[in-house]
Amino acid sequence: MTPSERTGSDRREPTEQQLEKMRHAVGWPKCYRNYYTTSADDADWNALVAMGYAQRGRTPSYIPDDACYFVTQAGLDLLLELW
């Protein structure tokens, strides 16, 4: 089932590119990590945060222009539902 085929949710659905970033963040399919470091103004990750599928965490001091993002439980649940 693709995100656009899901029903019963008034939440915006992530794009395929955003889903791929979420899968990469968690090390899909083994799910052995949960972080993704990228530019603080990454539109995909900031959209995922707005949708509730990701959370922005602390940025290490040695990479001040970047941000660390984490997939939330809602994001993990979505990945499990789709795959």
ChimeraX attribute file (.defattr): number of C-alpha atoms within 10 A of each C-alpha:
attribute: neighborCount
match mode: 1-to-1
recipient: residues
	/A:1	8
	/A:2	12
	/A:3	16
	/A:4	10
	/A:5	7
	/A:6	11
	/A:7	8
	/A:8	5
	/A:9	7
	/A:10	6
	/A:11	10
	/A:12	13
	/A:13	19
	/A:14	20
	/A:15	15
	/A:16	11
	/A:17	10
	/A:18	17
	/A:19	20
	/A:20	13
	/A:21	17
	/A:22	28
	/A:23	19
	/A:24	16
	/A:25	19
	/A:26	19
	/A:27	14
	/A:28	14
	/A:29	11
	/A:30	8
	/A:31	12
	/A:32	9
	/A:33	13
	/A:34	18
	/A:35	19
	/A:36	19
	/A:37	18
	/A:38	15
	/A:39	14
	/A:40	16
	/A:41	11
	/A:42	12
	/A:43	11
	/A:44	16
	/A:45	27
	/A:46	17
	/A:47	17
	/A:48	26
	/A:49	18
	/A:50	13
	/A:51	16
	/A:52	16
	/A:53	25
	/A:54	22
	/A:55	18
	/A:56	19
	/A:57	13
	/A:58	9
	/A:59	16
	/A:60	12
	/A:61	8
	/A:62	7
	/A:63	12
	/A:64	10
	/A:65	12
	/A:66	17
	/A:67	20
	/A:68	19
	/A:69	24
	/A:70	22
	/A:71	26
	/A:72	18
	/A:73	12
	/A:74	13
	/A:75	22
	/A:76	18
	/A:77	12
	/A:78	16
	/A:79	20
	/A:80	10
	/A:81	12
	/A:82	12
	/A:83	8
